[in-house]
Amino acid sequence: MYTGPGEYVHYKGERYVALGLATNASNESTSDEQLVIYQRKGDYGGPRFARPLKEFDQEVPTNNLVDHPRGRVPRFRRID
């Protein structure tokens, strides 16, 4: 769940730094959707990514039912 700028881990294990929020205000957008802007940790000259806030906060399916009996985990989890 997005709680502000900081370090997050993706459910597949890669670490990212969320830089903040932006608003998708394009002419094609039907609403002013909020996007999380983030990049791979340590790759500060590399690409930045934008993902809709609702997707960033989504839970995704997992096969690890031992640690996650509901069969779902957060897409991103804050770790700092």
C-alpha distance (Angstrom), angle and dihedral (degrees) to the residues before:
residue distance angle dihedral
M1 . . .
Y2 3.79 . .
T3 3.80 111.2 .
G4 3.79 98.9 163.4
P5 3.80 137.8 -70.6
G6 3.80 114.3 -21.3
E7 3.78 145.0 87.1
Y8 3.80 122.0 -39.4
V9 3.78 134.6 176.1
H10 3.80 120.5 -137.7
Y11 3.80 115.5 -132.9
K12 3.83 88.8 -110.2
G13 3.82 90.1 58.7
E14 3.81 105.9 -102.3
R15 3.81 117.1 129.6
Y16 3.78 122.7 -130.3
V17 3.78 137.8 -178.9
A18 3.79 115.3 -134.2
L19 3.79 108.6 -145.2
G20 3.78 98.9 -171.3
L21 3.79 144.3 -81.3
A22 3.79 131.0 -55.8
T23 3.79 131.2 -173.9
N24 3.78 122.0 -122.4
A25 3.78 99.8 -137.1
S26 3.81 98.1 159.9
N27 3.77 121.3 143.0
E28 3.81 89.0 -113.2
S29 3.80 93.6 55.3
T30 3.78 116.7 94.7
S31 3.79 92.1 -157.5
D32 3.77 139.0 21.8
E33 3.81 93.3 -98.5
Q34 3.80 116.6 -169.1
L35 3.81 117.4 -125.5
V36 3.80 128.8 -163.0
I37 3.82 111.0 -133.4
Y38 3.81 112.5 -150.4
Q39 3.80 144.4 154.4
R40 3.78 138.7 -164.8
K41 3.77 113.0 -79.2
G42 3.80 111.0 -100.4
D43 3.82 93.2 12.8
Y44 3.79 95.8 99.4
G45 3.80 94.5 152.8
G46 3.79 92.2 45.8
P47 3.77 132.7 90.9
R48 3.76 123.6 -56.1
F49 3.76 120.8 -140.1
A50 3.79 132.3 -148.8
R51 3.79 122.5 -153.9
P52 3.80 127.3 174.1
L53 3.80 109.9 -100.4
K54 3.80 91.9 -123.7
E55 3.84 90.1 56.2
F56 3.81 92.4 45.1
D57 3.82 88.0 55.1
Q58 3.83 95.4 43.9
E59 3.75 125.8 115.5
V60 3.80 115.8 -128.8
P61 3.83 131.2 -158.2
T62 3.80 120.1 -93.0
N63 3.78 133.9 -171.8
N64 3.82 91.3 -146.0
L65 3.80 97.9 99.6
V66 3.80 92.7 159.7
D67 3.81 93.6 67.7
H68 3.81 95.6 24.9
P69 3.82 110.0 36.1
R70 3.83 92.0 177.6
G71 3.80 88.2 61.3
R72 3.82 92.7 -126.1
V73 3.81 134.6 98.7
P74 3.82 133.2 -177.8
R75 3.82 113.2 -90.2
F76 3.83 87.9 -135.3
R77 3.81 127.7 18.4
R78 3.79 124.2 -167.8
I79 3.81 112.9 -120.9
D80 3.82 106.5 174.4
